[in-house]
Amino acid sequence: MKTWTSKAWERIEPLYEKIISHAFNQELLEGTLSPERFAYYIVQDAHYLKEFGRALAIIGGRMENPRYMLAFSRFATGAIVVESELHRSYFDKFGVDINATASPTTCLYTQFLLTKASLSSIEEAVAAVLPCFWIYKKVGDHIYFNQKEGAPNPYAQWINTYAGEEFATSVGEAILMADALAKNVSTEQQEKMFNAFEFATKLEWMFWDSAYKRSTWLI
């Protein structure tokens, strides 16, 4: 019998293919992505991770299972502390303006996650944050294993972070928790989980697309 997450992935497989084929990720793989685009992305990712960490902390605080509560507390710490160290190294390298405004896509994505974390069922909330774990791991692995051998990539540190074992462990935990939670809810509630998972996946694509276009507020 298929798990909830295996069925969820089947639903978003076409979206994932669009993500890995996007010019941003193709050029990241080749090491040809412009520093300006990557610098824009890093600033927006810093804005995003601050609020993503807040959403994870909210979900952890709502958990009844102490093990899940601790896991989401660790996830929140990782989002804010561990990955922010990665950002700082690139801030220095590219002379990034850390005070740059959050983009429309960044605001949309973070508000979606915070709303789900605070107001939706805990199952829906977990489904909404799962794509950020799972898709980043899949993209990191795809880029890592398809790089040209021996060719230096200026974004190797980013690639290695998301293709690393430590991140893989967190992703595996998140997937198992989503499946465990899905087992105890109705088919209707599982469908709401699917919808949250799919919507967040679309926002993942939008995040990379807006970084490639270096989107700004029109007014």
N, CA, C and O of each residue as an XYZ file, in Angstrom:
876
protein
N       0.842     -1.204      0.000
C       0.000      0.000      0.000
C       0.877      1.253      0.000
O       1.829      1.358      0.773
N       0.543      2.189     -0.871
C       1.348      3.398     -0.991
C       1.185      4.299      0.228
O       0.094      4.435      0.783
N       2.284      4.903      0.625
C       2.236      5.876      1.715
C       1.660      7.190      1.202
O       1.577      7.417     -0.005
N       1.258      8.061      2.150
C       0.737      9.362      1.755
C       1.793     10.146      0.981
O       1.480     10.781     -0.026
N       3.037     10.106      1.445
C       4.082     10.898      0.776
C       4.401     10.371     -0.626
O       4.709     11.153     -1.526
N       4.329      9.046     -0.816
C       4.595      8.523     -2.165
C       3.513      8.985     -3.131
O       3.800      9.302     -4.285
N       2.266      9.026     -2.657
C       1.172      9.524     -3.508
C       1.299     11.035     -3.730
O       0.994     11.543     -4.810
N       1.749     11.736     -2.698
C       1.937     13.182     -2.828
C       3.012     13.491     -3.865
O       2.862     14.404     -4.676
N       4.098     12.719     -3.829
C       5.180     12.965     -4.792
C       4.724     12.690     -6.218
O       5.083     13.422     -7.140
N       3.941     11.645     -6.399
C       3.412     11.346     -7.735
C       2.625     12.535     -8.278
O       2.692     12.840     -9.468
N       1.888     13.194     -7.410
C       1.082     14.346     -7.834
C       1.936     15.509     -8.303
O       1.575     16.210     -9.248
N       3.066     15.714     -7.646
C       3.872     16.908     -7.969
C       5.081     16.588     -8.857
O       5.900     17.468     -9.121
N       5.198     15.339     -9.319
C       6.345     14.961    -10.150
C       6.509     15.887    -11.358
O       7.628     16.314    -11.642
N       5.419     16.215    -12.084
C       5.599     17.141    -13.219
C       6.113     18.512    -12.785
O       6.888     19.140    -13.506
N       5.685     18.980    -11.609
C       6.172     20.259    -11.098
C       7.651     20.171    -10.743
O       8.415     21.102    -11.000
N       8.052     19.047    -10.150
C       9.468     18.857     -9.815
C      10.329     18.878    -11.081
O      11.411     19.465    -11.090
N       9.849     18.241    -12.141
C      10.602     18.240    -13.401
C      10.775     19.668    -13.930
O      11.816     20.005    -14.495
N       9.758     20.492    -13.745
C       9.875     21.895    -14.157
C      10.894     22.636    -13.293
O      11.585     23.534    -13.775
N      10.986     22.260    -12.021
C      11.945     22.899    -11.111
C      13.371     22.572    -11.520
O      14.196     23.478    -11.634
N      13.682     21.300    -11.742
C      15.067     20.949    -12.069
C      15.458     21.386    -13.482
O      16.642     21.547    -13.778
N      14.459     21.577    -14.355
C      14.767     22.032    -15.713
C      14.775     23.552    -15.831
O      15.093     24.092    -16.891
N      14.423     24.249    -14.738
C      14.416     25.714    -14.767
C      15.832     26.229    -15.009
O      16.807     25.629    -14.556
N      15.932     27.328    -15.716
C      17.237     27.896    -16.065
C      18.100     28.169    -14.833
O      19.317     27.987    -14.880
N      17.482     28.603    -13.732
C      18.252     28.882    -12.516
C      19.004     27.631    -12.072
O      20.206     27.684    -11.815
N      18.298     26.509    -11.982
C      18.936     25.288    -11.499
C      19.838     24.637    -12.539
O      20.823     23.989    -12.187
N      19.513     24.803    -13.806
C      20.408     24.298    -14.848
C      21.739     25.053    -14.840
O      22.804     24.452    -14.976
N      21.664     26.352    -14.683
C      22.891     27.156    -14.650
C      23.641     26.975    -13.331
O      24.867     27.073    -13.295
N      22.909     26.712    -12.252
C      23.554     26.394    -10.977
C      24.347     25.101    -11.115
O      25.467     25.000    -10.616
N      23.774     24.124    -11.785
C      24.451     22.854    -12.024
C      25.730     23.059    -12.841
O      26.777     22.492    -12.528
N      25.629     23.869    -13.880
C      26.778     24.105    -14.761
C      27.802     25.049    -14.144
O      28.931     25.143    -14.624
N      27.408     25.752    -13.073
C      28.309     26.736    -12.475
C      28.347     28.034    -13.249
O      29.247     28.850    -13.049
N      27.365     28.240    -14.145
C      27.352     29.430    -14.999
C      26.331     30.471    -14.551
O      26.194     31.517    -15.186
N      25.616     30.194    -13.468
C      24.635     31.154    -12.965
C      25.335     32.456    -12.610
O      26.384     32.442    -11.965
N      24.761     33.582    -13.026
C      25.417     34.866    -12.784
C      25.473     35.174    -11.290
O      24.537     34.847    -10.559
N      26.562     35.800    -10.824
C      26.661     36.188     -9.408
C      25.509     37.079     -8.971
O      25.077     37.005     -7.820
N      25.000     37.924     -9.874
C      23.900     38.827     -9.533
C      22.629     38.037     -9.211
O      21.910     38.361     -8.265
N      22.363     37.003    -10.003
C      21.175     36.184     -9.749
C      21.329     35.383     -8.461
O      20.386     35.265     -7.678
N      22.519     34.835     -8.247
C      22.713     34.054     -7.027
C      22.663     34.950     -5.795
O      22.120     34.558     -4.762
N      23.222     36.140     -5.897
C      23.191     37.079     -4.771
C      21.752     37.457     -4.431
O      21.387     37.534     -3.258
N      20.933     37.693     -5.465
C      19.514     37.990     -5.240
C      18.861     36.819     -4.522
O      18.135     36.997     -3.544
N      19.132     35.614     -5.028
C      18.547     34.411     -4.432
C      18.935     34.270     -2.961
O      18.079     33.970     -2.129
N      20.203     34.481     -2.629
C      20.682     34.302     -1.261
C      19.984     35.267     -0.300
O      19.621     34.883      0.812
N      19.799     36.505     -0.724
C      19.101     37.479      0.130
C      17.656     37.042      0.359
O      17.160     37.077      1.485
N      16.989     36.630     -0.714
C      15.598     36.199     -0.569
C      15.499     34.926      0.270
O      14.545     34.754      1.028
N      16.470     34.049      0.137
C      16.474     32.827      0.923
C      16.670     33.132      2.407
O      16.108     32.450      3.265
N      17.459     34.148      2.703
C      17.648     34.561      4.100
C      16.334     35.070      4.685
O      15.977     34.727      5.812
N      15.613     35.893      3.914
C      14.291     36.360      4.348
C      13.351     35.168      4.554
O      12.629     35.083      5.547
N      13.385     34.261      3.591
C      12.495     33.102      3.641
C      12.787     32.228      4.855
O      11.865     31.846      5.576
N      14.062     31.906      5.089
C      14.405     30.964      6.155
C      14.077     31.496      7.540
O      13.774     30.723      8.449
N      14.137     32.799      7.705
C      13.750     33.376      8.998
C      12.291     33.033      9.311
O      11.967     32.607     10.420
N      11.423     33.225      8.326
C       9.999     32.953      8.529
C       9.689     31.454      8.472
O       8.780     30.979      9.153
N      10.441     30.721      7.667
C      10.294     29.266      7.628
C      10.624     28.680      8.995
O       9.918     27.801      9.487
N      11.706     29.173      9.611
C      12.067     28.731     10.948
C      10.969     29.046     11.949
O      10.689     28.247     12.843
N      10.347     30.210     11.800
C       9.245     30.589     12.689
C       8.058     29.626     12.503
O       7.433     29.210     13.478
N       7.754     29.277     11.245
C       6.658     28.344     10.971
C       6.948     26.970     11.577
O       6.056     26.340     12.147
N       8.178     26.512     11.457
C       8.555     25.218     12.029
C       8.419     25.232     13.548
O       7.959     24.259     14.145
N       8.824     26.341     14.170
C       8.718     26.465     15.625
C       7.252     26.452     16.065
O       6.911     25.852     17.085
N       6.390     27.113     15.293
C       4.952     27.119     15.604
C       4.395     25.702     15.523
O       3.654     25.267     16.405
N       4.755     24.985     14.458
C       4.286     23.603     14.298
C       4.780     22.745     15.461
O       4.013     21.964     16.025
N       6.051     22.884     15.822
C       6.596     22.123     16.940
C       5.840     22.382     18.225
O       5.577     21.451     18.986
N       5.485     23.636     18.480
C       4.754     23.997     19.683
C       3.341     23.437     19.724
O       2.757     23.287     20.797
N       2.790     23.128     18.550
C       1.432     22.582     18.479
C       1.401     21.052     18.537
O       0.332     20.463     18.693
N       2.549     20.414     18.413
C       2.608     18.957     18.389
C       2.247     18.356     19.743
O       2.631     18.879     20.790
N       1.500     17.247     19.709
C       1.188     16.497     20.925
C       2.273     15.470     21.227
O       2.568     15.183     22.387
N       2.857     14.925     20.172
C       3.909     13.912     20.320
C       5.222     14.602     20.693
O       5.720     15.410     19.909
N       5.804     14.310     21.873
C       7.037     14.979     22.295
C       8.194     14.779     21.315
O       9.015     15.679     21.135
N       8.264     13.607     20.681
C       9.349     13.357     19.722
C       9.216     14.262     18.506
O      10.212     14.783     18.005
N       7.988     14.450     18.031
C       7.754     15.340     16.902
C       8.034     16.790     17.293
O       8.572     17.567     16.505
N       7.660     17.136     18.520
C       7.914     18.485     19.017
C       9.408     18.799     18.999
O       9.820     19.875     18.566
N      10.216     17.848     19.475
C      11.669     18.035     19.491
C      12.232     18.090     18.074
O      13.128     18.884     17.787
N      11.708     17.250     17.195
C      12.192     17.228     15.816
C      11.968     18.575     15.138
O      12.871     19.097     14.485
N      10.770     19.141     15.289
C      10.495     20.425     14.643
C      11.262     21.568     15.293
O      11.572     22.566     14.642
N      11.565     21.419     16.576
C      12.423     22.404     17.227
C      13.813     22.379     16.607
O      14.419     23.428     16.384
N      14.318     21.179     16.330
C      15.631     21.054     15.678
C      15.589     21.598     14.257
O      16.522     22.265     13.811
N      14.499     21.309     13.550
C      14.366     21.817     12.186
C      14.419     23.353     12.177
O      15.078     23.963     11.335
N      13.711     23.952     13.131
C      13.674     25.417     13.217
C      15.059     25.974     13.492
O      15.459     26.977     12.900
N      15.793     25.326     14.391
C      17.158     25.762     14.697
C      18.045     25.658     13.469
O      18.846     26.551     13.191
N      17.895     24.551     12.729
C      18.693     24.368     11.517
C      18.415     25.432     10.483
O      19.335     25.947      9.848
N      17.152     25.761     10.311
C      16.783     26.775      9.315
C      17.387     28.131      9.644
O      17.851     28.844      8.755
N      17.377     28.481     10.922
C      17.809     29.823     11.309
C      19.311     29.922     11.531
O      19.927     30.919     11.154
N      19.906     28.901     12.137
C      21.317     28.986     12.523
C      22.247     28.372     11.486
O      23.135     29.046     10.965
N      22.043     27.093     11.187
C      22.974     26.382     10.316
C      23.014     26.982      8.915
O      24.087     27.267      8.383
N      21.833     27.172      8.322
C      21.808     27.660      6.946
C      22.142     29.145      6.864
O      22.608     29.615      5.826
N      21.910     29.890      7.944
C      22.286     31.306      7.922
C      23.797     31.468      7.859
O      24.293     32.462      7.330
N      24.536     30.493      8.399
C      25.994     30.517      8.293
C      26.419     30.370      6.842
O      27.370     31.010      6.394
N      25.704     29.519      6.108
C      25.966     29.374      4.677
C      25.718     30.693      3.961
O      26.492     31.081      3.086
N      24.645     31.382      4.325
C      24.326     32.663      3.706
C      25.402     33.701      3.973
O      25.805     34.434      3.070
N      25.867     33.762      5.215
C      26.864     34.778      5.559
C      28.134     34.640      4.729
O      28.747     35.635      4.341
N      28.520     33.394      4.462
C      29.725     33.198      3.649
C      29.546     33.755      2.247
O      30.487     34.289      1.659
N      28.329     33.629      1.710
C      28.057     34.174      0.382
C      27.827     35.680      0.428
O      28.150     36.383     -0.530
N      27.267     36.189      1.539
C      27.122     37.636      1.682
C      28.475     38.306      1.532
O      28.614     39.305      0.826
N      29.475     37.743      2.206
C      30.828     38.310      2.143
C      31.420     38.161      0.745
O      32.052     39.082      0.227
N      31.212     37.005      0.145
C      31.811     36.723     -1.168
C      31.263     37.625     -2.259
O      32.011     38.094     -3.117
N      29.940     37.872     -2.229
C      29.301     38.632     -3.299
C      28.964     40.067     -2.913
O      28.391     40.805     -3.714
N      29.315     40.470     -1.687
C      29.015     41.826     -1.245
C      27.529     42.104     -1.248
O      27.084     43.152     -1.718
N      26.755     41.155     -0.718
C      25.296     41.228     -0.768
C      24.762     42.264      0.217
O      25.282     42.422      1.321
N      23.716     42.964     -0.207
C      23.024     43.908      0.661
C      21.984     43.133      1.469
O      20.925     42.777      0.950
N      22.292     42.875      2.743
C      21.398     42.054      3.565
C      20.111     42.788      3.942
O      19.179     42.181      4.469
N      20.061     44.093      3.671
C      18.867     44.874      3.993
C      17.883     44.968      2.828
O      16.886     45.686      2.910
N      18.161     44.251      1.755
C      17.268     44.281      0.593
C      15.874     43.786      0.984
O      15.730     42.904      1.830
N      14.870     44.359      0.363
C      13.476     44.042      0.679
C      13.095     42.639      0.213
O      13.554     42.177     -0.831
N      12.256     41.972      0.993
C      11.727     40.673      0.580
C      10.862     40.856     -0.669
O      10.074     41.799     -0.752
N      11.013     39.958     -1.628
C      10.287     40.050     -2.891
C       8.825     39.653     -2.725
O       8.456     39.073     -1.704
N       7.986     39.962     -3.720
C       6.582     39.531     -3.649
C       6.438     38.021     -3.476
O       5.603     37.567     -2.693
N       7.243     37.238     -4.196
C       7.160     35.783     -4.083
C       7.576     35.316     -2.701
O       6.934     34.438     -2.124
N       8.642     35.891     -2.162
C       9.090     35.525     -0.818
C       8.003     35.811      0.199
O       7.740     34.988      1.076
N       7.368     36.971      0.090
C       6.288     37.325      1.018
C       5.103     36.379      0.891
O       4.524     35.960      1.893
N       4.745     36.043     -0.350
C       3.627     35.123     -0.567
C       3.915     33.764      0.057
O       3.072     33.197      0.752
N       5.115     33.248     -0.198
C       5.472     31.917      0.294
C       5.511     31.888      1.823
O       4.946     30.983      2.436
N       6.162     32.854      2.432
C       6.282     32.833      3.889
C       4.936     33.044      4.574
O       4.662     32.424      5.601
N       4.095     33.909      4.016
C       2.778     34.118      4.626
C       1.907     32.864      4.498
O       1.133     32.543      5.400
N       2.039     32.173      3.390
C       1.318     30.896      3.221
C       1.732     29.909      4.318
O       0.878     29.293      4.956
N       3.040     29.761      4.532
C       3.533     28.812      5.531
C       3.126     29.208      6.949
O       2.717     28.359      7.741
N       3.237     30.486      7.264
C       2.872     30.938      8.605
C       1.377     30.762      8.867
O       0.975     30.422      9.980
N       0.563     30.992      7.852
C      -0.882     30.802      7.994
C      -1.214     29.332      8.219
O      -2.009     28.997      9.097
N      -0.603     28.457      7.425
C      -0.841     27.024      7.590
C      -0.355     26.549      8.955
O      -1.044     25.783      9.628
N       0.827     27.000      9.363
C       1.398     26.580     10.642
C       0.530     27.010     11.813
O       0.424     26.295     12.810
N      -0.090     28.180     11.693
C      -0.840     28.751     12.810
C      -2.313     28.354     12.837
O      -2.879     28.140     13.909
N      -2.937     28.254     11.662
C      -4.400     28.160     11.613
C      -4.952     26.851     11.059
O      -6.101     26.505     11.337
N      -4.163     26.123     10.287
C      -4.662     24.871      9.710
C      -4.419     23.707     10.670
O      -3.769     23.866     11.703
N      -4.942     22.552     10.318
C      -4.667     21.356     11.125
C      -3.166     21.092     11.127
O      -2.454     21.524     10.221
N      -2.692     20.387     12.137
C      -1.263     20.101     12.223
C      -0.810     19.249     11.042
O       0.330     19.366     10.592
N      -1.701     18.390     10.538
C      -1.366     17.548      9.389
C      -1.150     18.394      8.136
O      -0.198     18.184      7.384
N      -2.055     19.356      7.926
C      -1.910     20.258      6.782
C      -0.655     21.109      6.910
O       0.047     21.347      5.926
N      -0.381     21.559      8.108
C       0.796     22.395      8.349
C       2.075     21.647      7.990
O       2.967     22.203      7.350
N       2.160     20.383      8.406
C       3.344     19.574      8.092
C       3.452     19.355      6.582
O       4.548     19.412      6.024
N       2.329     19.105      5.926
C       2.329     18.921      4.472
C       2.804     20.179      3.760
O       3.471     20.090      2.729
N       2.470     21.348      4.292
C       2.847     22.615      3.659
C       4.345     22.888      3.735
O       4.916     23.458      2.806
N       4.988     22.484      4.836
C       6.426     22.758      4.969
C       7.282     21.657      4.356
O       8.478     21.855      4.143
N       6.692     20.503      4.069
C       7.471     19.377      3.560
C       8.190     19.639      2.234
O       9.332     19.202      2.086
N       7.580     20.333      1.258
C       8.303     20.556     -0.001
C       9.641     21.272      0.165
O      10.589     20.977     -0.562
N       9.730     22.200      1.103
C      10.996     22.903      1.284
C      12.096     21.938      1.701
O      13.248     22.102      1.300
N      11.757     20.941      2.496
C      12.727     19.900      2.848
C      13.028     19.010      1.644
O      14.165     18.900      1.186
N      11.979     18.391      1.161
C      12.102     17.285      0.214
C      12.608     17.749     -1.154
O      13.495     17.122     -1.733
N      12.052     18.836     -1.665
C      12.447     19.292     -2.993
C      13.876     19.821     -2.986
O      14.625     19.594     -3.937
N      14.260     20.524     -1.924
C      15.653     20.998     -1.857
C      16.626     19.831     -1.824
O      17.694     19.898     -2.433
N      16.270     18.759     -1.117
C      17.124     17.581     -1.091
C      17.223     16.963     -2.476
O      18.314     16.607     -2.922
N      16.091     16.834     -3.157
C      16.088     16.238     -4.495
C      16.867     17.096     -5.491
O      17.618     16.578     -6.317
N      16.681     18.411     -5.403
C      17.411     19.318     -6.306
C      18.900     19.272     -5.996
O      19.728     19.200     -6.904
N      19.241     19.313     -4.692
C      20.654     19.239     -4.309
C      21.314     17.972     -4.819
O      22.426     18.016     -5.343
N      20.633     16.841     -4.667
C      21.171     15.566     -5.152
C      21.306     15.566     -6.667
O      22.318     15.120     -7.209
N      20.279     16.068     -7.347
C      20.304     16.095     -8.818
C      21.507     16.893     -9.325
O      22.227     16.452    -10.221
N      21.707     18.057     -8.744
C      22.829     18.902     -9.175
C      24.158     18.254     -8.819
O      25.078     18.233     -9.637
N      24.266     17.725     -7.601
C      25.510     17.119     -7.130
C      25.938     15.968     -8.028
O      27.109     15.875     -8.397
N      25.006     15.093     -8.385
C      25.356     13.889     -9.143
C      25.422     14.111    -10.652
O      25.830     13.214    -11.391
N      25.030     15.284    -11.110
C      25.082     15.560    -12.551
C      26.105     16.626    -12.913
O      26.148     17.076    -14.058
N      26.923     17.035    -11.960
C      27.980     18.002    -12.255
C      29.063     17.358    -13.128
O      29.258     16.143    -13.113
N      29.748     18.193    -13.873
C      30.890     17.705    -14.649
C      32.047     17.429    -13.695
O      32.402     18.275    -12.875
N      32.624     16.254    -13.809
C      33.711     15.869    -12.921
C      34.934     16.764    -13.122
O      35.364     17.031    -14.244
N      35.471     17.211    -11.992
C      36.693     18.008    -12.042
C      36.489     19.474    -12.335
O      37.423     20.267    -12.218
N      35.264     19.852    -12.719
C      35.001     21.258    -13.036
C      34.619     21.993    -11.754
O      33.626     21.634    -11.120
N      35.384     23.019    -11.355
C      35.050     23.755    -10.131
C      33.746     24.521    -10.288
O      33.513     25.163    -11.313
N      32.903     24.453     -9.276
C      31.618     25.152     -9.305
C      31.632     26.212     -8.210
O      31.826     25.875     -7.042
N      31.432     27.480     -8.554
C      31.465     28.542     -7.539
C      30.372     28.408     -6.478
O      30.416     29.072     -5.443
N      29.393     27.544     -6.748
C      28.288     27.374     -5.807
C      28.335     26.003     -5.125
O      27.317     25.500     -4.650
N      29.520     25.416     -5.084
C      29.699     24.070     -4.534
C      29.259     23.988     -3.073
O      28.700     22.974     -2.654
N      29.504     25.037     -2.300
C      29.140     25.005     -0.881
C      27.627     24.859     -0.710
O      27.161     24.093      0.134
N      26.869     25.600     -1.518
C      25.404     25.483     -1.483
C      24.988     24.077     -1.884
O      24.166     23.459     -1.207
N      25.539     23.570     -2.964
C      25.183     22.238     -3.473
C      25.476     21.165     -2.435
O      24.653     20.280     -2.199
N      26.646     21.243     -1.817
C      27.041     20.218     -0.845
C      26.171     20.245      0.407
O      25.949     19.207      1.031
N      25.682     21.415      0.775
C      24.809     21.513      1.953
C      23.529     20.723      1.756
O      23.115     19.978      2.644
N      22.899     20.880      0.596
C      21.611     20.227      0.363
C      21.745     18.793     -0.146
O      20.768     18.045     -0.158
N      22.942     18.412     -0.563
C      23.179     17.026     -0.961
C      23.838     16.239      0.167
O      24.185     15.072     -0.012
N      24.012     16.872      1.331
C      24.723     16.254      2.439
C      23.883     15.292      3.262
O      22.654     15.301      3.187
N      24.560     14.461      4.051
C      23.886     13.444      4.863
C      23.057     14.053      5.989
O      21.977     13.554      6.305
N      23.557     15.130      6.595
C      22.826     15.744      7.709
C      21.462     16.246      7.264
O      20.460     16.036      7.949
N      21.426     16.913      6.112
C      20.147     17.395      5.597
C      19.257     16.227      5.205
O      18.043     16.275      5.404
N      19.859     15.168      4.644
C      19.091     13.981      4.249
C      18.387     13.355      5.443
O      17.261     12.874      5.319
N      19.041     13.357      6.596
C      18.441     12.801      7.811
C      17.193     13.580      8.207
O      16.168     12.992      8.553
N      17.286     14.915      8.155
C      16.133     15.750      8.499
C      14.980     15.528      7.523
O      13.819     15.460      7.927
N      15.308     15.416      6.249
C      14.269     15.185      5.241
C      13.565     13.858      5.499
O      12.338     13.773      5.444
N      14.357     12.820      5.783
C      13.781     11.515      6.067
C      12.847     11.545      7.269
O      11.785     10.923      7.249
N      13.239     12.265      8.314
C      12.394     12.414      9.499
C      11.076     13.102      9.153
O      10.007     12.667      9.583
N      11.163     14.177      8.376
C       9.960     14.935      8.014
C       8.994     14.082      7.200
O       7.782     14.157      7.402
N       9.514     13.280      6.290
C       8.684     12.399      5.468
C       7.970     11.362      6.340
O       6.772     11.127      6.181
N       8.711     10.750      7.255
C       8.117      9.739      8.132
C       7.025     10.335      9.014
O       5.988      9.706      9.229
N       7.254     11.548      9.526
C       6.244     12.188     10.365
C       4.992     12.516      9.560
O       3.877     12.348     10.052
N       5.169     12.981      8.329
C       4.009     13.291      7.477
C       3.185     12.037      7.233
O       1.956     12.085      7.294
N       3.843     10.916      6.956
C       3.121      9.669      6.728
C       2.391      9.197      7.985
O       1.250      8.739      7.918
N       3.061      9.313      9.125
C       2.440      8.889     10.381
C       1.211      9.726     10.697
O       0.195      9.189     11.139
N       1.286     11.024     10.477
C       0.148     11.905     10.735
C      -0.987     11.630      9.768
O      -2.155     11.650     10.156
N      -0.650     11.372      8.499
C      -1.675     11.141      7.479
C      -2.486      9.878      7.761
O      -3.658      9.798      7.391
N      -1.867      8.889      8.415
C      -2.564      7.630      8.702
C      -3.759      7.818      9.634
O      -4.698      7.022      9.621
N      -3.715      8.860     10.427
C      -4.727      9.034     11.468
C      -5.811     10.045     11.123
O      -6.578     10.460     11.992
N      -5.874     10.441      9.860
C      -6.895     11.415      9.469
C      -7.748     10.857      8.341
O      -7.401      9.853      7.719
N      -8.861     11.518      8.088
C      -9.803     11.077      7.059
C      -9.256     11.309      5.657
O      -8.280     12.034      5.464
N      -9.902     10.683      4.691
C      -9.536     10.885      3.289
C      -9.666     12.355      2.898
O      -8.853     12.887      2.143
N     -10.697     12.994      3.425
C     -10.902     14.427      3.147
C      -9.735     15.262      3.680
O      -9.252     16.173      3.007
N      -9.295     14.941      4.887
C      -8.182     15.679      5.466
C      -6.886     15.384      4.722
O      -6.053     16.276      4.563
N      -6.703     14.155      4.266
C      -5.522     13.824      3.463
C      -5.503     14.627      2.168
O      -4.444     15.035      1.691
N      -6.698     14.851      1.602
C      -6.778     15.652      0.377
C      -6.348     17.092      0.650
O      -5.690     17.711     -0.187
N      -6.709     17.619      1.795
C      -6.256     18.958      2.175
C      -4.737     18.986      2.329
O      -4.091     19.975      1.983
N      -4.178     17.910      2.843
C      -2.722     17.796      2.936
C      -2.091     17.809      1.543
O      -1.093     18.489      1.306
N      -2.698     17.034      0.614
C      -2.196     17.021     -0.763
C      -2.206     18.427     -1.357
O      -1.238     18.840     -1.995
N      -3.294     19.159     -1.148
C      -3.424     20.493     -1.713
C      -2.365     21.446     -1.158
O      -1.787     22.245     -1.894
N      -2.121     21.350      0.146
C      -1.096     22.202      0.761
C       0.287     21.859      0.220
O       1.092     22.749     -0.055
N       0.555     20.571      0.070
C       1.844     20.098     -0.451
C       2.056     20.587     -1.885
O       3.140     21.051     -2.237
N       1.022     20.479     -2.699
C       1.124     20.892     -4.101
C       1.284     22.409     -4.225
O       2.074     22.891     -5.036
N       0.534     23.153     -3.421
C       0.622     24.613     -3.492
C       2.015     25.083     -3.093
O       2.577     25.979     -3.725
N       2.575     24.478     -2.042
C       3.930     24.849     -1.620
C       4.957     24.492     -2.691
O       5.946     25.204     -2.865
N       4.728     23.400     -3.405
C       5.634     23.014     -4.493
C       5.609     24.053     -5.615
O       6.649     24.384     -6.185
N       4.431     24.558     -5.926
C       4.329     25.623     -6.936
C       5.088     26.869     -6.481
O       5.728     27.546     -7.285
N       5.009     27.160     -5.191
C       5.727     28.317     -4.660
C       7.236     28.102     -4.700
O       7.996     29.059     -4.847
N       7.676     26.837     -4.570
C       9.102     26.546     -4.722
C       9.559     26.928     -6.133
O      10.597     27.567     -6.307
N       8.776     26.531     -7.132
C       9.133     26.899     -8.513
C       9.154     28.416     -8.670
O      10.074     28.970     -9.271
N       8.150     29.073     -8.135
C       8.073     30.531     -8.231
C       9.270     31.211     -7.570
O       9.742     32.246     -8.042
N       9.757     30.624     -6.478
C      10.892     31.209     -5.762
C      12.138     31.217     -6.647
O      12.839     32.226     -6.727
N      12.412     30.095     -7.310
C      13.566     30.048     -8.207
C      13.348     30.922     -9.442
O      14.279     31.565     -9.929
N      12.132     30.940     -9.935
C      11.842     31.756    -11.111
C      12.017     33.241    -10.802
O      12.580     33.982    -11.607
N      11.538     33.673     -9.643
C      11.670     35.091     -9.287
C      13.133     35.457     -9.054
O      13.545     36.586     -9.320
N      13.922     34.493     -8.553
C      15.356     34.751     -8.365
C      16.049     34.914     -9.714
O      16.914     35.776     -9.872
N      15.669     34.088    -10.682
C      16.300     34.189    -12.004
C      15.955     35.517    -12.673
O      16.787     36.129    -13.342
N      14.707     35.947    -12.475
C      14.264     37.211    -13.074
C      14.619     38.415    -12.215
O      14.490     39.559    -12.651
N      15.075     38.146    -10.971
C      15.384     39.199     -9.992
C      14.174     40.143     -9.863
O      14.282     41.359    -10.018
N      13.040     39.534     -9.577
C      11.774     40.258     -9.516
C      11.755     41.289     -8.399
O      12.344     41.086     -7.337
N      11.077     42.389     -8.651
C      10.941     43.439     -7.654
C       9.474     43.867     -7.571
O       8.657     43.503     -8.417
N       9.160     44.639     -6.544
C       7.815     45.189     -6.418
C       7.593     46.219     -7.529
O       8.486     47.013     -7.824
N       6.418     46.208     -8.141
C       6.140     47.104     -9.262
C       5.784     48.506     -8.799
O       5.860     49.459     -9.575
N       5.395     48.637     -7.532
C       5.066     49.980     -7.008
C       5.732     50.173     -5.653
O       5.586     51.229     -5.038
